[in-house]
Amino acid sequence: MVGGSRMPGYGRFVASLEPNMYISKVKQAELTDPVLTAHLHDGWDAVTAIRGYLPHDEESAGWAAVIRWINPDCPPPPGHELERLSRK
């Protein structure tokens, strides 16, 4: 499954961290995000940041994380790399 996760904690760091670095720090538990951290604890993985997910979301500075959950009994087919998504 693939979805989007708001990052309401990112707005505090928008001037000092690129969005993918913010995601990395949340994944490594160096930072806690009210929404993204909950998704990670539920077994989702944050793949990359995308701009414009919710353009008026000031807390997230308009950014979100693409998240995915892979069913261990049914892995994705070859060539299904979400990391190749455009970050525009």
HUVEN-V873188 format. One record per backbone hydrogen bond with DSSP energy under -1.0 kcal/mol. CO is the residue of the C=O (numbers start at 1). NH is the residue of the N-H. Records with the same first field share a line. If there is no record, write none. Layout:
CO=NH + NH
This chain:
1=69
3=67
5=65
7=10
9=12
10=13
13=16 + 17
18=22
19=23
20=24
21=25
22=26
23=27
24=28
25=30 + 31
26=29
33=37
35=39
36=40
37=41
38=42
39=44
40=43
45=68
48=66
50=64
54=57
56=58
57=62
59=11
60=63
62=52
64=50
65=5
66=47
67=3
68=45
71=74
77=80
81=84
82=85
